[in-house]
Amino acid sequence: ICLEYARKFKVYNSSIGRNLFLNGGTGLGKTFLSACIAGEVAKQGFSVVYDSAINIMDCYEAVRFGRDDAERTTSVKRFEECDLLIVDDLGTEMVTAFMLSALYSLVNTRLIKNLHTVINSNLTMDEIRKRYTPQIVSRLEGEYTTLYFFGEDIRLLKRSRG
């Protein structure tokens, strides 16, 4: 699914959709797979921004509360306008009223502009529903194709094998 998503990025594929939500425990390859998608899409000449949820929310907060610099302001603009945004580790950022507002704004803005987004999270859907607002959850569940990852933590398996 991810290979098809990346290879057919230019053409809207209704069976997959514009947005992916990669969901599952730690160490199952979500970040690696997202990086592979990013590489393939960038190779086709599209603009790709890949960043952690913590860093993205930090940029929004800095710009909003006057601690911004030109680089962070540019980053926020890139988050909202790039062809593909990959948000890594949603759920690791601190939940505040501002963060919820910024996340909603980011997700909604990209949906309105018909821009592609891939979000990774270790949180279960029940944890997502408890952590985020109904407006954010509705968009994630309704506008994203969820891919569930199962298995054992690859990092721990590699370590135990020496």
Beta strands, then each sheet from edge to edge (+ up, - down):
strand 1: 19-24
strand 2: 48-52
strand 3: 84-90
strand 4: 116-121
strand 5: 145-149
sheet 1: 2+ 3+ 4+ 1+ 5+
end
